[in-house]
Amino acid sequence: MKYQVSWHTVDEAAGSAWSTERKRYPRRESKVDQYAAIIDAILLADLDAPRKQRHTVRRIHARLIDERSMADVSYGRLRAYVAERKPQIAVASVSARNRQR
């Protein structure tokens, strides 16, 4: 077996010009999801804070470790979550303020 593929796979591939669709698995829950509400609240509060007083990702990470004993979430994963959510929260906040006027 040069390519280490069974004859079943070869027979299936030869029988159709189109490959079969891969099985889709449900999205696995991230460890950050446990702390999402807390992180979102921090980011929302930072919108009204002066620029120099806003939380950095490093500070959010340190707060969660100190206050919530978050040892199972890496800094990199938290940074990716904050980078994804910060613009979304800002847009939602602006649209909510516009609706109030």
PDB file as gemmi writes it, atoms N, CA and C in Angstrom:
CRYST1    1.000    1.000    1.000  90.00  90.00  90.00 P 1                      
ATOM      1  N   MET A   1       0.845  -1.176   0.000  1.00  0.00           N  
ATOM      2  CA  MET A   1       0.000   0.000   0.000  1.00  0.00           C  
ATOM      3  C   MET A   1       0.892   1.242   0.000  1.00  0.00           C  
ATOM      4  N   LYS A   2       1.065   1.776  -1.166  1.00  0.00           N  
ATOM      5  CA  LYS A   2       1.958   2.906  -1.338  1.00  0.00           C  
ATOM      6  C   LYS A   2       1.410   4.166  -0.669  1.00  0.00           C  
ATOM      7  N   TYR A   3       0.139   4.442  -0.832  1.00  0.00           N  
ATOM      8  CA  TYR A   3      -0.449   5.668  -0.304  1.00  0.00           C  
ATOM      9  C   TYR A   3      -1.213   5.448   1.001  1.00  0.00           C  
ATOM     10  N   GLN A   4      -1.232   4.254   1.487  1.00  0.00           N  
ATOM     11  CA  GLN A   4      -1.902   3.869   2.728  1.00  0.00           C  
ATOM     12  C   GLN A   4      -3.367   4.306   2.746  1.00  0.00           C  
ATOM     13  N   VAL A   5      -4.050   3.966   1.638  1.00  0.00           N  
ATOM     14  CA  VAL A   5      -5.473   4.226   1.492  1.00  0.00           C  
ATOM     15  C   VAL A   5      -6.130   2.901   1.160  1.00  0.00           C  
ATOM     16  N   SER A   6      -7.221   2.594   1.827  1.00  0.00           N  
ATOM     17  CA  SER A   6      -7.876   1.313   1.579  1.00  0.00           C  
ATOM     18  C   SER A   6      -8.580   1.313   0.225  1.00  0.00           C  
ATOM     19  N   TRP A   7      -8.902   0.119  -0.263  1.00  0.00           N  
ATOM     20  CA  TRP A   7      -9.575   0.012  -1.555  1.00  0.00           C  
ATOM     21  C   TRP A   7     -10.982   0.592  -1.490  1.00  0.00           C  
ATOM     22  N   HIS A   8     -11.566   0.635  -0.281  1.00  0.00           N  
ATOM     23  CA  HIS A   8     -12.894   1.238  -0.122  1.00  0.00           C  
ATOM     24  C   HIS A   8     -12.850   2.733  -0.471  1.00  0.00           C  
ATOM     25  N   THR A   9     -11.809   3.393  -0.008  1.00  0.00           N  
ATOM     26  CA  THR A   9     -11.663   4.822  -0.271  1.00  0.00           C  
ATOM     27  C   THR A   9     -11.423   5.074  -1.746  1.00  0.00           C  
ATOM     28  N   VAL A  10     -10.595   4.239  -2.371  1.00  0.00           N  
ATOM     29  CA  VAL A  10     -10.305   4.384  -3.801  1.00  0.00           C  
ATOM     30  C   VAL A  10     -11.567   4.137  -4.612  1.00  0.00           C  
ATOM     31  N   ASP A  11     -12.333   3.109  -4.246  1.00  0.00           N  
ATOM     32  CA  ASP A  11     -13.567   2.783  -4.952  1.00  0.00           C  
ATOM     33  C   ASP A  11     -14.582   3.922  -4.829  1.00  0.00           C  
ATOM     34  N   GLU A  12     -14.672   4.508  -3.655  1.00  0.00           N  
ATOM     35  CA  GLU A  12     -15.596   5.620  -3.438  1.00  0.00           C  
ATOM     36  C   GLU A  12     -15.174   6.846  -4.248  1.00  0.00           C  
ATOM     37  N   ALA A  13     -13.880   7.128  -4.287  1.00  0.00           N  
ATOM     38  CA  ALA A  13     -13.380   8.281  -5.032  1.00  0.00           C  
ATOM     39  C   ALA A  13     -13.535   8.079  -6.531  1.00  0.00           C  
ATOM     40  N   ALA A  14     -13.346   6.862  -7.008  1.00  0.00           N  
ATOM     41  CA  ALA A  14     -13.469   6.580  -8.439  1.00  0.00           C  
ATOM     42  C   ALA A  14     -14.930   6.600  -8.884  1.00  0.00           C  
ATOM     43  N   GLY A  15     -15.835   6.359  -7.978  1.00  0.00           N  
ATOM     44  CA  GLY A  15     -17.248   6.302  -8.318  1.00  0.00           C  
ATOM     45  C   GLY A  15     -17.899   7.654  -8.513  1.00  0.00           C  
ATOM     46  N   SER A  16     -17.288   8.717  -8.037  1.00  0.00           N  
ATOM     47  CA  SER A  16     -17.903  10.035  -8.136  1.00  0.00           C  
ATOM     48  C   SER A  16     -16.836  11.096  -8.392  1.00  0.00           C  
ATOM     49  N   ALA A  17     -17.187  12.069  -9.214  1.00  0.00           N  
ATOM     50  CA  ALA A  17     -16.258  13.164  -9.482  1.00  0.00           C  
ATOM     51  C   ALA A  17     -16.233  14.155  -8.320  1.00  0.00           C  
ATOM     52  N   TRP A  18     -17.272  14.142  -7.511  1.00  0.00           N  
ATOM     53  CA  TRP A  18     -17.361  15.054  -6.376  1.00  0.00           C  
ATOM     54  C   TRP A  18     -17.033  14.311  -5.092  1.00  0.00           C  
ATOM     55  N   SER A  19     -16.304  14.957  -4.236  1.00  0.00           N  
ATOM     56  CA  SER A  19     -15.982  14.330  -2.957  1.00  0.00           C  
ATOM     57  C   SER A  19     -17.203  14.394  -2.039  1.00  0.00           C  
ATOM     58  N   THR A  20     -17.238  13.501  -1.090  1.00  0.00           N  
ATOM     59  CA  THR A  20     -18.353  13.501  -0.143  1.00  0.00           C  
ATOM     60  C   THR A  20     -18.159  14.636   0.858  1.00  0.00           C  
ATOM     61  N   GLU A  21     -19.266  15.151   1.341  1.00  0.00           N  
ATOM     62  CA  GLU A  21     -19.196  16.258   2.283  1.00  0.00           C  
ATOM     63  C   GLU A  21     -18.718  15.746   3.634  1.00  0.00           C  
ATOM     64  N   ARG A  22     -17.854  16.522   4.255  1.00  0.00           N  
ATOM     65  CA  ARG A  22     -17.329  16.135   5.557  1.00  0.00           C  
ATOM     66  C   ARG A  22     -18.397  16.275   6.635  1.00  0.00           C  
ATOM     67  N   LYS A  23     -18.286  15.441   7.634  1.00  0.00           N  
ATOM     68  CA  LYS A  23     -19.206  15.506   8.752  1.00  0.00           C  
ATOM     69  C   LYS A  23     -18.916  16.770   9.556  1.00  0.00           C  
ATOM     70  N   ARG A  24     -19.952  17.518   9.876  1.00  0.00           N  
ATOM     71  CA  ARG A  24     -19.786  18.751  10.636  1.00  0.00           C  
ATOM     72  C   ARG A  24     -20.027  18.472  12.115  1.00  0.00           C  
ATOM     73  N   TYR A  25     -19.082  18.917  12.909  1.00  0.00           N  
ATOM     74  CA  TYR A  25     -19.190  18.743  14.344  1.00  0.00           C  
ATOM     75  C   TYR A  25     -19.661  20.053  14.977  1.00  0.00           C  
ATOM     76  N   PRO A  26     -20.411  19.982  16.053  1.00  0.00           N  
ATOM     77  CA  PRO A  26     -20.849  21.218  16.701  1.00  0.00           C  
ATOM     78  C   PRO A  26     -19.653  21.961  17.295  1.00  0.00           C  
ATOM     79  N   ARG A  27     -19.773  23.287  17.350  1.00  0.00           N  
ATOM     80  CA  ARG A  27     -18.692  24.108  17.881  1.00  0.00           C  
ATOM     81  C   ARG A  27     -18.496  23.782  19.354  1.00  0.00           C  
ATOM     82  N   ARG A  28     -17.247  23.553  19.707  1.00  0.00           N  
ATOM     83  CA  ARG A  28     -16.921  23.237  21.090  1.00  0.00           C  
ATOM     84  C   ARG A  28     -16.891  24.529  21.901  1.00  0.00           C  
ATOM     85  N   GLU A  29     -17.403  24.489  23.096  1.00  0.00           N  
ATOM     86  CA  GLU A  29     -17.438  25.673  23.937  1.00  0.00           C  
ATOM     87  C   GLU A  29     -16.027  26.014  24.411  1.00  0.00           C  
ATOM     88  N   SER A  30     -15.689  27.281  24.336  1.00  0.00           N  
ATOM     89  CA  SER A  30     -14.371  27.750  24.747  1.00  0.00           C  
ATOM     90  C   SER A  30     -14.350  27.959  26.258  1.00  0.00           C  
ATOM     91  N   LYS A  31     -13.172  27.871  26.851  1.00  0.00           N  
ATOM     92  CA  LYS A  31     -13.058  28.119  28.287  1.00  0.00           C  
ATOM     93  C   LYS A  31     -13.309  29.585  28.618  1.00  0.00           C  
ATOM     94  N   VAL A  32     -13.100  30.453  27.632  1.00  0.00           N  
ATOM     95  CA  VAL A  32     -13.346  31.882  27.842  1.00  0.00           C  
ATOM     96  C   VAL A  32     -14.843  32.143  27.997  1.00  0.00           C  
ATOM     97  N   ASP A  33     -15.680  31.286  27.423  1.00  0.00           N  
ATOM     98  CA  ASP A  33     -17.130  31.495  27.476  1.00  0.00           C  
ATOM     99  C   ASP A  33     -17.664  31.552  28.910  1.00  0.00           C  
ATOM    100  N   GLN A  34     -16.973  30.894  29.841  1.00  0.00           N  
ATOM    101  CA  GLN A  34     -17.396  30.941  31.246  1.00  0.00           C  
ATOM    102  C   GLN A  34     -17.295  32.358  31.811  1.00  0.00           C  
ATOM    103  N   TYR A  35     -16.344  33.120  31.299  1.00  0.00           N  
ATOM    104  CA  TYR A  35     -16.059  34.456  31.809  1.00  0.00           C  
ATOM    105  C   TYR A  35     -16.521  35.553  30.856  1.00  0.00           C  
ATOM    106  N   ALA A  36     -17.264  35.199  29.826  1.00  0.00           N  
ATOM    107  CA  ALA A  36     -17.649  36.155  28.783  1.00  0.00           C  
ATOM    108  C   ALA A  36     -18.456  37.323  29.340  1.00  0.00           C  
ATOM    109  N   ALA A  37     -19.387  37.064  30.220  1.00  0.00           N  
ATOM    110  CA  ALA A  37     -20.222  38.141  30.768  1.00  0.00           C  
ATOM    111  C   ALA A  37     -19.381  39.126  31.573  1.00  0.00           C  
ATOM    112  N   ILE A  38     -18.420  38.623  32.321  1.00  0.00           N  
ATOM    113  CA  ILE A  38     -17.557  39.486  33.132  1.00  0.00           C  
ATOM    114  C   ILE A  38     -16.669  40.337  32.230  1.00  0.00           C  
ATOM    115  N   ILE A  39     -16.083  39.704  31.214  1.00  0.00           N  
ATOM    116  CA  ILE A  39     -15.203  40.418  30.283  1.00  0.00           C  
ATOM    117  C   ILE A  39     -15.990  41.476  29.528  1.00  0.00           C  
ATOM    118  N   ASP A  40     -17.181  41.119  29.078  1.00  0.00           N  
ATOM    119  CA  ASP A  40     -18.015  42.076  28.349  1.00  0.00           C  
ATOM    120  C   ASP A  40     -18.389  43.268  29.234  1.00  0.00           C  
ATOM    121  N   ALA A  41     -18.658  43.017  30.511  1.00  0.00           N  
ATOM    122  CA  ALA A  41     -18.984  44.108  31.432  1.00  0.00           C  
ATOM    123  C   ALA A  41     -17.785  45.038  31.615  1.00  0.00           C  
ATOM    124  N   ILE A  42     -16.588  44.475  31.694  1.00  0.00           N  
ATOM    125  CA  ILE A  42     -15.378  45.296  31.817  1.00  0.00           C  
ATOM    126  C   ILE A  42     -15.203  46.151  30.570  1.00  0.00           C  
ATOM    127  N   LEU A  43     -15.371  45.537  29.395  1.00  0.00           N  
ATOM    128  CA  LEU A  43     -15.200  46.277  28.143  1.00  0.00           C  
ATOM    129  C   LEU A  43     -16.269  47.357  27.984  1.00  0.00           C  
ATOM    130  N   LEU A  44     -17.476  47.076  28.432  1.00  0.00           N  
ATOM    131  CA  LEU A  44     -18.553  48.062  28.353  1.00  0.00           C  
ATOM    132  C   LEU A  44     -18.287  49.243  29.288  1.00  0.00           C  
ATOM    133  N   ALA A  45     -17.789  48.956  30.478  1.00  0.00           N  
ATOM    134  CA  ALA A  45     -17.452  50.031  31.419  1.00  0.00           C  
ATOM    135  C   ALA A  45     -16.291  50.874  30.899  1.00  0.00           C  
ATOM    136  N   ASP A  46     -15.384  50.253  30.155  1.00  0.00           N  
ATOM    137  CA  ASP A  46     -14.231  50.975  29.607  1.00  0.00           C  
ATOM    138  C   ASP A  46     -14.620  51.974  28.527  1.00  0.00           C  
ATOM    139  N   LEU A  47     -15.790  51.826  27.935  1.00  0.00           N  
ATOM    140  CA  LEU A  47     -16.203  52.763  26.893  1.00  0.00           C  
ATOM    141  C   LEU A  47     -16.385  54.175  27.443  1.00  0.00           C  
ATOM    142  N   ASP A  48     -16.798  54.278  28.702  1.00  0.00           N  
ATOM    143  CA  ASP A  48     -17.015  55.584  29.326  1.00  0.00           C  
ATOM    144  C   ASP A  48     -15.784  56.094  30.072  1.00  0.00           C  
ATOM    145  N   ALA A  49     -14.783  55.257  30.248  1.00  0.00           N  
ATOM    146  CA  ALA A  49     -13.581  55.646  30.990  1.00  0.00           C  
ATOM    147  C   ALA A  49     -12.644  56.455  30.097  1.00  0.00           C  
ATOM    148  N   PRO A  50     -11.858  57.341  30.701  1.00  0.00           N  
ATOM    149  CA  PRO A  50     -10.843  58.044  29.909  1.00  0.00           C  
ATOM    150  C   PRO A  50      -9.864  57.051  29.285  1.00  0.00           C  
ATOM    151  N   ARG A  51      -9.258  57.450  28.195  1.00  0.00           N  
ATOM    152  CA  ARG A  51      -8.417  56.540  27.417  1.00  0.00           C  
ATOM    153  C   ARG A  51      -7.309  55.901  28.258  1.00  0.00           C  
ATOM    154  N   LYS A  52      -6.687  56.660  29.111  1.00  0.00           N  
ATOM    155  CA  LYS A  52      -5.568  56.153  29.908  1.00  0.00           C  
ATOM    156  C   LYS A  52      -6.018  55.247  31.058  1.00  0.00           C  
ATOM    157  N   GLN A  53      -7.306  55.228  31.349  1.00  0.00           N  
ATOM    158  CA  GLN A  53      -7.797  54.419  32.464  1.00  0.00           C  
ATOM    159  C   GLN A  53      -8.498  53.143  32.010  1.00  0.00           C  
ATOM    160  N   ARG A  54      -8.478  52.858  30.726  1.00  0.00           N  
ATOM    161  CA  ARG A  54      -9.134  51.647  30.222  1.00  0.00           C  
ATOM    162  C   ARG A  54      -8.283  50.417  30.514  1.00  0.00           C  
ATOM    163  N   HIS A  55      -8.949  49.275  30.578  1.00  0.00           N  
ATOM    164  CA  HIS A  55      -8.257  48.015  30.842  1.00  0.00           C  
ATOM    165  C   HIS A  55      -7.514  47.530  29.601  1.00  0.00           C  
ATOM    166  N   THR A  56      -6.295  47.103  29.795  1.00  0.00           N  
ATOM    167  CA  THR A  56      -5.579  46.397  28.739  1.00  0.00           C  
ATOM    168  C   THR A  56      -5.939  44.922  28.872  1.00  0.00           C  
ATOM    169  N   VAL A  57      -5.608  44.151  27.865  1.00  0.00           N  
ATOM    170  CA  VAL A  57      -5.884  42.712  27.940  1.00  0.00           C  
ATOM    171  C   VAL A  57      -5.093  42.103  29.092  1.00  0.00           C  
ATOM    172  N   ARG A  58      -3.887  42.589  29.284  1.00  0.00           N  
ATOM    173  CA  ARG A  58      -3.054  42.082  30.382  1.00  0.00           C  
ATOM    174  C   ARG A  58      -3.721  42.351  31.735  1.00  0.00           C  
ATOM    175  N   ARG A  59      -4.312  43.529  31.869  1.00  0.00           N  
ATOM    176  CA  ARG A  59      -4.975  43.883  33.129  1.00  0.00           C  
ATOM    177  C   ARG A  59      -6.257  43.073  33.325  1.00  0.00           C  
ATOM    178  N   ILE A  60      -6.998  42.847  32.250  1.00  0.00           N  
ATOM    179  CA  ILE A  60      -8.202  42.003  32.345  1.00  0.00           C  
ATOM    180  C   ILE A  60      -7.805  40.597  32.765  1.00  0.00           C  
ATOM    181  N   HIS A  61      -6.738  40.083  32.169  1.00  0.00           N  
ATOM    182  CA  HIS A  61      -6.250  38.741  32.501  1.00  0.00           C  
ATOM    183  C   HIS A  61      -5.855  38.674  33.977  1.00  0.00           C  
ATOM    184  N   ALA A  62      -5.130  39.670  34.452  1.00  0.00           N  
ATOM    185  CA  ALA A  62      -4.711  39.689  35.857  1.00  0.00           C  
ATOM    186  C   ALA A  62      -5.916  39.785  36.793  1.00  0.00           C  
ATOM    187  N   ARG A  63      -6.900  40.614  36.441  1.00  0.00           N  
ATOM    188  CA  ARG A  63      -8.107  40.738  37.274  1.00  0.00           C  
ATOM    189  C   ARG A  63      -8.861  39.423  37.368  1.00  0.00           C  
ATOM    190  N   LEU A  64      -9.000  38.734  36.244  1.00  0.00           N  
ATOM    191  CA  LEU A  64      -9.742  37.474  36.259  1.00  0.00           C  
ATOM    192  C   LEU A  64      -9.008  36.409  37.069  1.00  0.00           C  
ATOM    193  N   ILE A  65      -7.695  36.419  37.019  1.00  0.00           N  
ATOM    194  CA  ILE A  65      -6.931  35.462  37.825  1.00  0.00           C  
ATOM    195  C   ILE A  65      -7.096  35.789  39.309  1.00  0.00           C  
ATOM    196  N   ASP A  66      -7.001  37.075  39.661  1.00  0.00           N  
ATOM    197  CA  ASP A  66      -7.114  37.476  41.068  1.00  0.00           C  
ATOM    198  C   ASP A  66      -8.529  37.315  41.612  1.00  0.00           C  
ATOM    199  N   GLU A  67      -9.516  37.799  40.863  1.00  0.00           N  
ATOM    200  CA  GLU A  67     -10.884  37.846  41.378  1.00  0.00           C  
ATOM    201  C   GLU A  67     -11.665  36.557  41.153  1.00  0.00           C  
ATOM    202  N   ARG A  68     -11.399  35.855  40.068  1.00  0.00           N  
ATOM    203  CA  ARG A  68     -12.200  34.681  39.718  1.00  0.00           C  
ATOM    204  C   ARG A  68     -11.398  33.384  39.685  1.00  0.00           C  
ATOM    205  N   SER A  69     -10.133  33.424  40.056  1.00  0.00           N  
ATOM    206  CA  SER A  69      -9.246  32.246  40.039  1.00  0.00           C  
ATOM    207  C   SER A  69      -9.239  31.575  38.675  1.00  0.00           C  
ATOM    208  N   MET A  70      -9.147  32.385  37.633  1.00  0.00           N  
ATOM    209  CA  MET A  70      -9.159  31.872  36.264  1.00  0.00           C  
ATOM    210  C   MET A  70      -7.747  31.425  35.890  1.00  0.00           C  
ATOM    211  N   ALA A  71      -7.459  30.147  36.069  1.00  0.00           N  
ATOM    212  CA  ALA A  71      -6.132  29.639  35.740  1.00  0.00           C  
ATOM    213  C   ALA A  71      -6.154  28.805  34.467  1.00  0.00           C  
ATOM    214  N   ASP A  72      -7.339  28.468  33.982  1.00  0.00           N  
ATOM    215  CA  ASP A  72      -7.435  27.543  32.857  1.00  0.00           C  
ATOM    216  C   ASP A  72      -7.551  28.223  31.499  1.00  0.00           C  
ATOM    217  N   VAL A  73      -7.554  29.556  31.442  1.00  0.00           N  
ATOM    218  CA  VAL A  73      -7.659  30.276  30.172  1.00  0.00           C  
ATOM    219  C   VAL A  73      -6.332  30.971  29.900  1.00  0.00           C  
ATOM    220  N   SER A  74      -5.794  30.740  28.726  1.00  0.00           N  
ATOM    221  CA  SER A  74      -4.504  31.338  28.388  1.00  0.00           C  
ATOM    222  C   SER A  74      -4.669  32.811  28.030  1.00  0.00           C  
ATOM    223  N   TYR A  75      -3.572  33.531  28.131  1.00  0.00           N  
ATOM    224  CA  TYR A  75      -3.565  34.948  27.781  1.00  0.00           C  
ATOM    225  C   TYR A  75      -3.881  35.126  26.302  1.00  0.00           C  
ATOM    226  N   GLY A  76      -3.331  34.276  25.454  1.00  0.00           N  
ATOM    227  CA  GLY A  76      -3.553  34.379  24.009  1.00  0.00           C  
ATOM    228  C   GLY A  76      -5.008  34.194  23.629  1.00  0.00           C  
ATOM    229  N   ARG A  77      -5.669  33.244  24.250  1.00  0.00           N  
ATOM    230  CA  ARG A  77      -7.091  33.011  23.962  1.00  0.00           C  
ATOM    231  C   ARG A  77      -7.938  34.192  24.438  1.00  0.00           C  
ATOM    232  N   LEU A  78      -7.581  34.737  25.603  1.00  0.00           N  
ATOM    233  CA  LEU A  78      -8.290  35.907  26.113  1.00  0.00           C  
ATOM    234  C   LEU A  78      -8.076  37.102  25.192  1.00  0.00           C  
ATOM    235  N   ARG A  79      -6.849  37.283  24.714  1.00  0.00           N  
ATOM    236  CA  ARG A  79      -6.543  38.389  23.806  1.00  0.00           C  
ATOM    237  C   ARG A  79      -7.362  38.279  22.525  1.00  0.00           C  
ATOM    238  N   ALA A  80      -7.486  37.062  21.992  1.00  0.00           N  
ATOM    239  CA  ALA A  80      -8.282  36.855  20.778  1.00  0.00           C  
ATOM    240  C   ALA A  80      -9.754  37.174  21.031  1.00  0.00           C  
ATOM    241  N   TYR A  81     -10.272  36.774  22.189  1.00  0.00           N  
ATOM    242  CA  TYR A  81     -11.671  37.049  22.520  1.00  0.00           C  
ATOM    243  C   TYR A  81     -11.911  38.551  22.645  1.00  0.00           C  
ATOM    244  N   VAL A  82     -11.013  39.250  23.336  1.00  0.00           N  
ATOM    245  CA  VAL A  82     -11.176  40.695  23.527  1.00  0.00           C  
ATOM    246  C   VAL A  82     -11.085  41.415  22.187  1.00  0.00           C  
ATOM    247  N   ALA A  83     -10.164  40.993  21.326  1.00  0.00           N  
ATOM    248  CA  ALA A  83     -10.030  41.618  20.006  1.00  0.00           C  
ATOM    249  C   ALA A  83     -11.289  41.420  19.172  1.00  0.00           C  
ATOM    250  N   GLU A  84     -11.956  40.299  19.359  1.00  0.00           N  
ATOM    251  CA  GLU A  84     -13.194  40.017  18.626  1.00  0.00           C  
ATOM    252  C   GLU A  84     -14.376  40.797  19.203  1.00  0.00           C  
ATOM    253  N   ARG A  85     -14.469  40.859  20.522  1.00  0.00           N  
ATOM    254  CA  ARG A  85     -15.645  41.443  21.173  1.00  0.00           C  
ATOM    255  C   ARG A  85     -15.605  42.960  21.318  1.00  0.00           C  
ATOM    256  N   LYS A  86     -14.421  43.557  21.453  1.00  0.00           N  
ATOM    257  CA  LYS A  86     -14.330  44.999  21.702  1.00  0.00           C  
ATOM    258  C   LYS A  86     -15.031  45.819  20.620  1.00  0.00           C  
ATOM    259  N   PRO A  87     -14.806  45.564  19.322  1.00  0.00           N  
ATOM    260  CA  PRO A  87     -15.537  46.331  18.306  1.00  0.00           C  
ATOM    261  C   PRO A  87     -17.042  46.064  18.324  1.00  0.00           C  
ATOM    262  N   GLN A  88     -17.437  44.831  18.604  1.00  0.00           N  
ATOM    263  CA  GLN A  88     -18.857  44.494  18.642  1.00  0.00           C  
ATOM    264  C   GLN A  88     -19.561  45.239  19.775  1.00  0.00           C  
ATOM    265  N   ILE A  89     -18.916  45.318  20.925  1.00  0.00           N  
ATOM    266  CA  ILE A  89     -19.501  46.016  22.069  1.00  0.00           C  
ATOM    267  C   ILE A  89     -19.581  47.511  21.788  1.00  0.00           C  
ATOM    268  N   ALA A  90     -18.559  48.053  21.140  1.00  0.00           N  
ATOM    269  CA  ALA A  90     -18.565  49.484  20.811  1.00  0.00           C  
ATOM    270  C   ALA A  90     -19.707  49.818  19.854  1.00  0.00           C  
ATOM    271  N   VAL A  91     -19.916  48.989  18.842  1.00  0.00           N  
ATOM    272  CA  VAL A  91     -21.001  49.225  17.880  1.00  0.00           C  
ATOM    273  C   VAL A  91     -22.357  49.097  18.564  1.00  0.00           C  
ATOM    274  N   ALA A  92     -22.516  48.087  19.401  1.00  0.00           N  
ATOM    275  CA  ALA A  92     -23.783  47.894  20.107  1.00  0.00           C  
ATOM    276  C   ALA A  92     -24.067  49.063  21.047  1.00  0.00           C  
ATOM    277  N   SER A  93     -23.040  49.580  21.678  1.00  0.00           N  
ATOM    278  CA  SER A  93     -23.208  50.705  22.592  1.00  0.00           C  
ATOM    279  C   SER A  93     -23.617  51.969  21.840  1.00  0.00           C  
ATOM    280  N   VAL A  94     -22.991  52.215  20.695  1.00  0.00           N  
ATOM    281  CA  VAL A  94     -23.326  53.398  19.897  1.00  0.00           C  
ATOM    282  C   VAL A  94     -24.755  53.307  19.381  1.00  0.00           C  
ATOM    283  N   SER A  95     -25.147  52.134  18.895  1.00  0.00           N  
ATOM    284  CA  SER A  95     -26.510  51.992  18.377  1.00  0.00           C  
ATOM    285  C   SER A  95     -27.542  52.108  19.503  1.00  0.00           C  
ATOM    286  N   ALA A  96     -27.211  51.634  20.698  1.00  0.00           N  
ATOM    287  CA  ALA A  96     -28.128  51.765  21.832  1.00  0.00           C  
ATOM    288  C   ALA A  96     -28.278  53.226  22.241  1.00  0.00           C  
ATOM    289  N   ARG A  97     -27.185  53.974  22.191  1.00  0.00           N  
ATOM    290  CA  ARG A  97     -27.254  55.397  22.534  1.00  0.00           C  
ATOM    291  C   ARG A  97     -28.061  56.168  21.494  1.00  0.00           C  
ATOM    292  N   ASN A  98     -27.932  55.783  20.226  1.00  0.00           N  
ATOM    293  CA  ASN A  98     -28.689  56.455  19.163  1.00  0.00           C  
ATOM    294  C   ASN A  98     -30.186  56.183  19.285  1.00  0.00           C  
ATOM    295  N   ARG A  99     -30.553  55.000  19.739  1.00  0.00           N  
ATOM    296  CA  ARG A  99     -31.969  54.663  19.908  1.00  0.00           C  
ATOM    297  C   ARG A  99     -32.601  55.450  21.051  1.00  0.00           C  
ATOM    298  N   GLN A 100     -31.803  55.814  22.050  1.00  0.00           N  
ATOM    299  CA  GLN A 100     -32.332  56.546  23.198  1.00  0.00           C  
ATOM    300  C   GLN A 100     -32.648  57.991  22.852  1.00  0.00           C  
ATOM    301  N   ARG A 101     -32.011  58.521  21.835  1.00  0.00           N  
ATOM    302  CA  ARG A 101     -32.212  59.936  21.463  1.00  0.00           C  
ATOM    303  C   ARG A 101     -33.481  60.163  20.738  1.00  0.00           C  
TER     304      ARG A 101                                                      
END                                                                             
